[in-house]
Amino acid sequence: MKTIIKLFILVSVLAGIYSCSKEEKLNVKIENYDTFVPGAIDKWISTNLTDPYNIEVVYRYQRSMHDINKNIAPADEAKVIPQMDVVIKGFLDVYKKIGGVPFIKTYTPKQFALFGSGDYDVDGSVKGGTADGGRRITLYGINNFSAENANSVLGNLQVIHHEFTHILNQNRFIPGEYGTVSVGDYYSNWTAQENTTALARSLGFITPYARKSIGEDFAEVLSHLIVAGQLYYDDFAYDSGKDAYPKFKRKESIVRDYMMQNFSIDVTQLQIEFQRIMSETYNSTRYSAATALNSNYLGSLDWDIRSTWGLENAISNKQRDLFMNILDGLEGYRTKTMVFQFVSEKKATLNIGYGDDNSTYNAAYDFDIVKNDDNTFKISKSAVQGTGTIYNNGNRSLILQDVQPLIDYLGSTSFSAEWKSVDLTVNPTDYLQYFVLKNTEDPSVTFMGKVNLRKY
Ligand SMILES: [Zn+2]
């Protein structure tokens, strides 16, 4: 069920990124033979793109700039500024801030060409964009683009970040090692029926299209890391199975090293900055803590506030009281671990490890997570609990008496889901690391936990 929903979400968010092509060099002479008088759009382009970045935007229809055998609609002029404004905010500004001004001035595509409709191929696939000769990005389908719709913006930027990866690769080659991760599994006939999403992901590909070639795979990985985000990427990798998971993580690692070694760019910083812009400028909820919970991205929360992270962060008095009740020992034993493990977006298990130097026991409690209409959550002990020793231990009276106050408190109210607020200039590595449940009736009560993503 989860996979189906996520595929649906993915398709709707990333609509348009079905394929792209690249050419090694430009062989078309680019000239505009129109005798137009520059208007407001042209002035905006000069001020915002040509003057600062030496970027030209071709939006008046030029048949020579797309496949001559295709019928492709011209760009609606009303879409040009909104589209290029998104290019500035969601692409140029992000790379400028993280990569620096010299980087973006050197590597930015010198030309954007805009077309209104998609570039459909006979096999039914549609190009969202192309990157040519290390200098031009062509965007198709911009007449369907809406800067008011965060998902439309994200889908659009997915294409742009994918194509820009090709531009980078045209300047600095993909390391040979990358092709060894999925050697033998690339499939140029990627639109063939047998290349299902399930098959592609079981082989370690983030999309069916990534199977087309090493270059497309590389561009899909980097663009997904930036636009879909790390939690999505890790969750997708985990759900793809234990054979595929290490391939996803190996590819990620090579992509990260490539960006660092060639361009001194930390991909985590790109992710943080991109997601900040999407959330603040486009009101995207894609990277929110509630979305992470609803999407079952969170593996588990370390609730042992005695850990280093618990000492370094502000823990509410209520959390300290309720949690230390459990952490200061159970049934005469030492409490060793306390983990809130998400089973799905609707189920979680509180798992407490306790014992002495020789033995460790576990006590477990199942919880239902119900999302309220306002995107807050009810977390209450499930009417039907699991069976077996760990649940029996949870019912032992000396243990239950220490855990019951937490169970009661959790069930007594609703919680909003938030990320710990992080000053990214001071603690960037804290980003998306700490998940906080905040009592909707008393915001002074927060329960913080450290996120541990699922892995093999
Ligand atoms: Zn591509």
Residues whose N, C-alpha, C, O or C-beta is under 5 A from the ligand:
A	BS01	ZN	C20 S21 E216 A219
